[in-house]
Amino acid sequence: KPHLVAWANKMGLQGIDTTAYTAAAAGAGTCAHEMIQAMVGGPEVDFSKYTGEEIEAAQNAADKFRAWLVNHDMQTHLIEEQIVSERYRVGGTIDWYGELDGKMTLVDIKTSGDIYDEHIIQVAAYAQMLKDEEYPVEEVRILRFSREDDDDHRDMSVSDRLLEAGLNIFLHLRKIYDFKRSIKLA
């Protein structure tokens, strides 16, 4: 992505190793994800896998989720559930599915800097995969909880229009993937 080139250049000019930086960010993101899931019925977090800095950054996101959770009722049905679609020949892991404020809801939890188009495509495919397995999906939400101190959270209810567009993009990308595989050179 073009903005990543500019970001990497800026980091390099500041003397920051982008490989180490992204590894630490990924570790903090994974830790935050695990901390959030533990609050809604997932397994306890094995903190021995993370550095102190990763845990501290993850705690920011977990604290924001905890504050959000005070105003919501989450009844977990599935958490970190691997799903596979023979129809689309794809699989993935959904973060959370259950009853959220009285509606059967698919929730994708992000600790990224923002909610991106790719997230819409991902949840649209996951929602369709759940529906294909006869799970009712009344709502799809993307919850973003930043690891940064000065950034808040975002709770996005994904509209039917966006889900339809996201699924169409996913289906086209799936076809492109197959076409590309057919022209691979030995």
Secondary structure by P-SEA (a helix, b strand, c coil): caaaaaaaaaaaaacccaaaaaaaaaaaaaaaaaaaaaaccccccccccccaaaaaaaaaaaaaaaaaaccbbbbbccccbbbbbccccbbbbbcccccccccbbbbbbbccccccaaaaaaaaaaaaaaaaacccccbbbbbbbbccccbbbbbbcccaaaaaaaaaaaaaaaaaaaaaaaaccc
